Amino acid sequence: MYHYNDFTIDKKKFDPLELNLWLKEEKLHYVPIIDAGIAIGENNAYKDGIKKDLFIKNSKGDYLLGKV
């Protein structure tokens, strides 16, 4: 993750194409997962989600929060 922001890749530290080529050479497979948890703070994913009202809410209309 680039600067710990969700849905980003730090291309200086990680090259997904290089990983895929290595996995293919080794005859390995991978299963991508999506971690739906978004850190509360000043990151772009959080701000965009609030602005677009994308996050799950409880019956009172408050956003669901959890600790990870």
C-alpha positions in Angstrom: 0.0 0.0 0.0 1.3 3.4 -0.9 1.5 5.6 2.3 -0.8 3.0 4.0 -3.7 4.1 1.8 -6.2 1.3 0.8 -6.5 0.3 -2.8 -3.0 1.6 -3.7 0.3 0.0 -4.7 3.7 1.3 -3.8 5.4 0.7 -7.1 8.9 1.4 -5.7 8.5 -1.6 -3.3 6.1 -3.9 -5.2 5.7 -4.7 -8.9 2.5 -6.8 -9.5 3.6 -7.8 -13.0 6.9 -9.2 -11.7 5.0 -11.1 -9.0 2.7 -12.6 -11.6 5.5 -13.7 -13.8 7.3 -15.3 -10.9 4.2 -17.1 -9.8 3.6 -18.5 -13.3 7.2 -19.7 -13.6 6.8 -21.5 -10.2 3.4 -22.9 -11.3 1.8 -21.2 -8.3 -1.6 -19.4 -8.1 -2.8 -16.6 -5.9 -6.2 -15.6 -4.6 -6.6 -11.8 -4.3 -8.6 -10.6 -1.4 -10.2 -7.2 -0.7 -10.0 -6.0 2.9 -13.0 -3.9 3.3 -11.7 -2.1 6.3 -10.7 1.6 5.7 -8.7 3.5 8.3 -10.3 6.6 9.7 -8.2 9.6 9.0 -7.0 11.9 6.3 -6.4 9.3 3.6 -8.2 9.6 0.3 -10.2 6.4 0.5 -11.8 7.5 3.8 -12.5 11.0 2.7 -14.0 9.8 -0.7 -16.1 7.2 1.1 -17.6 9.8 3.5 -18.2 12.3 0.7 -19.9 9.7 -1.5 -21.8 8.1 1.5 -20.4 4.6 0.6 -19.8 3.0 4.0 -22.2 0.6 5.7 -24.4 2.1 8.4 -26.3 0.6 11.3 -30.1 0.9 11.9 -29.6 4.4 13.5 -27.7 5.7 10.4 -24.3 5.7 12.0 -21.3 4.2 10.2 -20.2 0.8 11.4 -16.8 1.0 13.1 -14.5 -1.7 14.2 -10.9 -2.3 15.4 -8.4 -4.3 13.5 
